[in-house]
Amino acid sequence: MDSPYRIQEADRQAAEEYRGFLPARIFDAHTHIYLREATPLEEVLHPGYTAFVRSKCSYEEYCHDMAVMLPGVEKIRLNMMPMPDPILNDRANGLLCRANAHVMEQQRLHPDSVASVYILPENSAQEIFDLASHPGVRGLKPYFYATGRWQGEEFEIPDFLPESAWEVSAHLRIPIILHIKKQNLADGANFSYIERMARRYPAARLVLAHCARAGSWEQIRAIERLKDGGNIWFDLSSCASPGAIIACILKSGGKRVVWGSDYAVSMYRGGGDAPVFLGIGNLRAFCTAARQLCLDRSAIEDLFYNNACALFGVEP
């Protein structure tokens, strides 16, 4: 299989640094198995180069593209989601249905993995329930693009996450995978909303993606202050801050944290003199955090694999 990405020696060398950290099995809890026709915004955001280059991304292409970042990994399971894009807001164009159908079909072909469906704020509980009742669907993916805007930080979470999703999450015990905007958890409205809804729906599961997008000291402290009844989780995708990763692991006792690559975002490159794939930067940060916490192999295997099985309600 040909690669659309140019693998550099710096990528291989960087990945070798953490080879011994990776377990034999991983469950990538945050991937976008996308249709290119449904991701036009990526070419606007990244003119001249987009990581979303495959026409119909598949599980096999994920494994091929990510191989350089995951040396020594023998078994890979995925949570497969459509890539958010404003074009999915228009139900008349059929792209939302096709994007959701694509991840469901990939899950059918790879039954050890799971799918999460993209939802809109106008979806009723019955509409979401019908989507989530498909075999292999184990998660819900809202996104702020569903507000009809894609710039700025002014979005409130209820603008794009309907309460109907909480109802279905609680009923089916499946997670909502949330990308927070507007100063993340350091924003008082975000913080109070998450605590309030987690209390209202104790059987629901909420995943704060990208370490709740915590980057600043205030945002990391907000993770530490968060109160919940054991139904708020964190994923580590696209986070290059060991401090934020440490905060999430300590907050949850290491049991409500899952690793994710954010593929195909993981295939973009960072800055610096020898820029490597963003996915490599994330795994470097995770490895650094694990060393600082002196995590043993059992804890690392939980974070890479066992916790995701528990989150999505599937057998290890």
Secondary structure, DSSP 8 states (H G I E B T S, - for coil): ---SS---HHHHHHHHHTGGGS-SEEEEEEEE--BGGG-HHHHHHSTT--S---SB--HHHHHHHHGGGSTT--EEEEEEE----GGGG-GGGSHHHHHHHHHHHHHHHSTTSEEEEE--TT--HHHHHHHHTSTTEEEEE--GGGGT--SSS---GGGTS-HHHHHHHHHHT-EEEE---SSGGGSHHHHHHHHHHHHH-TT-EEEEHHHHT--SHHHHHHHHH---SS-EEEE-TT---HHHHHHHHHHHTTSSEE----BTGGGSB--SSS--BHHHHHHHHHHHHHHHHT--HHHHHIIIIIHHHHHHT---
